[in-house]
Amino acid sequence: EETIIKSVYLSPSIQENNIGVGNYGTEEKRMNEVCDVTQKHLLRHGLTVYRNRSDMTLKQVVADSNTKDPTIHFAIHSNAFNGSVRGSEIYCHRFGGEGERLARLVYDELEAITPTKGRGVKEGKDHFAPGKPLYELSETIAPAALVEVAFHDQADDAKWILENIEPIGVALAKGIVEYFDIDWIDERSELEKAVDILSEAGFLLSPQYWKDNAIKGKTINGEYAGLLLLRIASLIKKWES
């Protein structure tokens, strides 16, 4: 039976001249940080991930995506308007296809964590004027969606993005994983499985301690970490002999 490779081309903003309010910095920098999180979680779920480079032009990004021939193309941006508008929105080229399905799944996940009412799923085909579409959605061969996570020119939205890089990246990944009909695996349960395997092998003698402390924001006691390193070293010695 042939294995179908499920792949995603991630395209974080290449707009280094779009500067947000306060200490937001550039749209390019922040959206690449969001993309790092999304990429990590997509890889964790067995998806193949391609990604643009920030030195590319939009034309090069589209050409690169079309060369890689991904299952879907997904662009990650933050928005700007007049400094007072807030909320997330997401575009597909036109309604009725896989691009719309992708956009709606991601939008639902992002909307669930957005502090304001979202601005919906929209078509990009007449974005700039009738017949003047969002280039990245009209010219990519793969079904595509482009998310504007919030407005970086509005102080509260800019602050929200800055303080929620991780949850935003996770929300985008959850929508994409759902698009592929893959069940989301919590990182926590992955860790717990790993701890169970290691404790069954007699490698970890206090599994609950590791489940509680080997997570972001918690600190492992140095003595425990030292013991682990010694056990690893003795195992390697055994294998080598």
C-alpha positions as CSV (number, residue, x, y, z in Angstrom):
1,E,0.0,0.0,0.0
2,E,1.4,3.4,-1.1
3,T,2.1,5.8,1.7
4,I,0.8,9.3,0.8
5,I,3.1,12.0,2.2
6,K,1.2,14.7,3.9
7,S,3.1,18.0,3.6
8,V,2.7,21.6,4.5
9,Y,4.5,24.7,3.1
10,L,4.6,27.2,5.9
11,S,5.1,30.8,4.7
12,P,5.6,33.3,7.6
13,S,5.6,37.0,6.7
14,I,8.6,38.3,4.8
15,Q,7.6,41.9,5.6
16,E,10.5,43.3,7.6
17,N,9.3,46.9,7.0
18,N,5.9,46.4,8.8
19,I,6.6,47.6,12.3
20,G,4.1,47.0,15.1
21,V,3.1,49.2,18.1
22,G,5.3,49.4,21.2
23,N,8.0,46.7,21.4
24,Y,6.2,44.5,18.8
25,G,9.1,44.8,16.4
26,T,8.6,43.6,12.8
27,E,5.8,41.5,11.4
28,E,8.4,39.2,9.9
29,K,10.2,38.5,13.2
30,R,7.0,37.8,15.2
31,M,5.3,35.7,12.5
32,N,8.5,33.6,12.2
33,E,8.4,33.0,16.0
34,V,4.7,31.9,15.6
35,C,5.8,29.7,12.7
36,D,8.5,28.0,14.7
37,V,5.9,26.8,17.2
38,T,3.5,25.7,14.4
39,Q,6.3,23.8,12.6
40,K,7.4,22.0,15.7
41,H,3.9,20.7,16.4
42,L,3.3,19.7,12.7
43,L,6.5,17.7,12.7
44,R,5.5,16.1,16.0
45,H,2.4,14.8,14.2
46,G,4.3,13.2,11.3
47,L,3.8,15.9,8.7
48,T,6.5,16.9,6.2
49,V,7.1,20.7,6.5
50,Y,8.6,23.0,4.0
51,R,9.2,26.7,4.8
52,N,10.0,30.0,3.1
53,R,13.2,32.0,3.9
54,S,12.9,35.6,5.1
55,D,15.2,36.8,2.3
56,M,12.8,35.6,-0.4
57,T,10.5,37.8,-2.5
58,L,6.8,36.9,-2.6
59,K,7.3,35.7,-6.2
60,Q,10.2,33.4,-5.0
61,V,8.0,32.1,-2.1
62,V,5.2,31.1,-4.5
63,A,7.7,29.5,-6.9
64,D,9.4,27.6,-4.1
65,S,6.1,26.3,-2.8
66,N,5.0,25.2,-6.3
67,T,8.3,23.4,-6.8
68,K,8.0,21.6,-3.5
69,D,4.4,20.5,-4.4
70,P,3.0,20.4,-0.9
71,T,-0.5,19.1,0.1
72,I,-1.3,22.6,1.4
73,H,0.2,26.1,1.5
74,F,-0.3,28.2,4.7
75,A,0.8,31.8,5.1
76,I,1.1,33.5,8.5
77,H,0.7,37.3,8.9
78,S,-0.2,40.0,11.4
79,N,-2.5,42.8,10.2
80,A,-2.5,46.6,10.0
81,F,-5.2,49.1,9.2
82,N,-5.9,52.3,11.1
83,G,-4.6,51.5,14.6
84,S,-8.0,50.9,16.1
85,V,-9.2,47.7,14.4
86,R,-8.8,44.3,16.3
87,G,-9.3,40.6,15.6
88,S,-8.2,37.7,13.5
89,E,-9.2,36.9,9.9
90,I,-8.2,34.3,7.4
91,Y,-8.3,34.1,3.7
92,C,-8.6,31.4,1.0
93,H,-8.5,32.3,-2.7
94,R,-12.2,31.5,-3.2
95,F,-14.9,29.6,-1.3
96,G,-15.9,26.1,-2.2
97,G,-12.6,24.2,-2.2
98,E,-9.9,22.7,0.0
99,G,-8.5,26.2,0.7
100,E,-11.7,27.2,2.4
101,R,-11.9,24.0,4.4
102,L,-8.3,24.6,5.6
103,A,-9.1,28.3,6.4
104,R,-12.2,27.4,8.4
105,L,-10.5,24.7,10.5
106,V,-7.6,27.0,11.4
107,Y,-10.0,30.0,12.0
108,D,-12.1,28.0,14.5
109,E,-8.9,27.1,16.5
110,L,-7.6,30.6,16.5
111,E,-10.9,32.2,17.2
112,A,-11.2,30.1,20.4
113,I,-8.2,31.8,21.9
114,T,-8.6,35.3,20.4
115,P,-9.6,38.0,23.0
116,T,-11.9,39.8,20.6
117,K,-14.6,38.8,18.2
118,G,-12.9,37.5,15.0
119,R,-13.4,39.0,11.6
120,G,-14.2,35.7,9.8
121,V,-13.1,33.7,6.8
122,K,-12.9,35.7,3.6
123,E,-12.1,35.2,-0.1
124,G,-8.9,36.7,-1.4
125,K,-9.7,36.8,-5.1
126,D,-10.9,40.4,-5.2
127,H,-8.9,41.6,-2.1
128,F,-7.3,44.7,-3.6
129,A,-10.0,45.4,-6.3
130,P,-12.2,43.2,-8.6
131,G,-9.8,40.7,-10.2
132,K,-6.9,41.8,-8.0
133,P,-6.3,38.9,-5.6
134,L,-3.9,38.1,-2.8
135,Y,-1.0,36.9,-4.9
136,E,0.1,34.2,-2.5
137,L,-3.4,32.6,-2.6
138,S,-4.0,33.0,-6.4
139,E,-0.6,31.8,-7.6
140,T,0.1,28.8,-5.4
141,I,-0.9,25.5,-6.9
142,A,-1.6,23.8,-3.6
143,P,-4.9,24.7,-1.7
144,A,-3.9,27.7,0.4
145,A,-4.9,29.9,3.3
146,L,-3.5,33.1,4.7
147,V,-4.1,34.0,8.3
148,E,-3.9,37.5,9.8
149,V,-3.6,36.6,13.5
150,A,-4.4,40.1,14.8
151,F,-3.5,43.8,14.2
152,H,0.0,44.7,15.1
153,D,-0.8,48.4,14.7
154,Q,-3.4,48.2,17.6
155,A,-1.8,48.3,21.0
156,D,-3.9,45.6,22.7
157,D,-3.6,43.2,19.8
158,A,0.1,43.8,19.4
159,K,0.6,43.0,23.1
160,W,-1.7,40.0,22.9
161,I,0.4,38.5,20.0
162,L,3.7,39.2,21.9
163,E,2.4,37.4,25.0
164,N,0.8,34.5,23.2
165,I,3.3,33.4,20.5
166,E,3.1,29.8,21.8
167,P,-0.7,29.4,22.0
168,I,-1.1,31.1,18.6
169,G,1.4,28.8,17.0
170,V,-0.4,25.8,18.6
171,A,-3.8,27.0,17.4
172,L,-2.6,27.2,13.8
173,A,-1.0,23.7,14.1
174,K,-4.2,22.2,15.6
175,G,-6.3,23.5,12.6
176,I,-3.7,22.1,10.1
177,V,-3.5,18.8,11.9
178,E,-7.3,18.6,11.8
179,Y,-7.3,19.3,8.1
180,F,-5.3,16.1,7.6
181,D,-7.8,14.1,9.9
182,I,-5.0,13.4,12.3
183,D,-5.8,13.2,16.0
184,W,-4.1,15.9,18.1
185,I,-1.6,14.4,20.5
186,D,-0.9,16.6,23.6
187,E,2.8,17.1,24.2
188,R,2.1,16.2,27.8
189,S,0.8,12.7,26.9
190,E,3.8,12.2,24.7
191,L,6.0,12.9,27.6
192,E,4.0,10.7,29.9
193,K,4.4,7.8,27.4
194,A,8.1,8.3,27.3
195,V,8.4,8.4,31.1
196,D,6.4,5.1,31.3
197,I,8.7,3.4,28.8
198,L,11.8,4.6,30.7
199,S,10.4,3.6,34.1
200,E,9.5,0.1,32.8
201,A,13.1,-0.3,31.7
202,G,14.2,0.6,35.2
203,F,15.8,3.8,33.9
204,L,13.6,6.2,35.8
205,L,12.8,5.3,39.4
206,S,10.3,8.1,40.2
207,P,8.1,8.4,37.1
208,Q,5.6,10.8,38.7
209,Y,8.4,13.3,39.5
210,W,9.4,13.4,35.9
211,K,5.8,13.7,34.6
212,D,5.3,16.7,36.9
213,N,8.6,18.4,36.3
214,A,9.9,17.7,32.8
215,I,7.7,20.3,31.4
216,K,8.0,24.0,30.4
217,G,8.2,26.3,33.3
218,K,9.2,23.6,35.8
219,T,12.7,22.8,36.9
220,I,14.3,19.4,37.3
221,N,16.3,18.9,40.5
222,G,20.0,18.9,39.5
223,E,20.7,15.8,41.6
224,Y,18.1,13.8,39.7
225,A,19.5,15.1,36.3
226,G,23.0,14.1,37.5
227,L,21.7,10.6,38.3
228,L,20.2,10.2,34.9
229,L,23.4,11.2,33.1
230,L,25.3,8.6,35.1
231,R,22.8,6.0,34.2
232,I,23.0,6.9,30.5
233,A,26.8,6.8,30.6
234,S,26.8,3.4,32.2
235,L,24.3,2.1,29.6
236,I,26.5,3.4,26.7
237,K,29.5,1.8,28.3
238,K,27.7,-1.6,28.4
239,W,26.6,-1.2,24.7
240,E,30.1,-0.3,23.6
241,S,31.6,-3.3,25.4
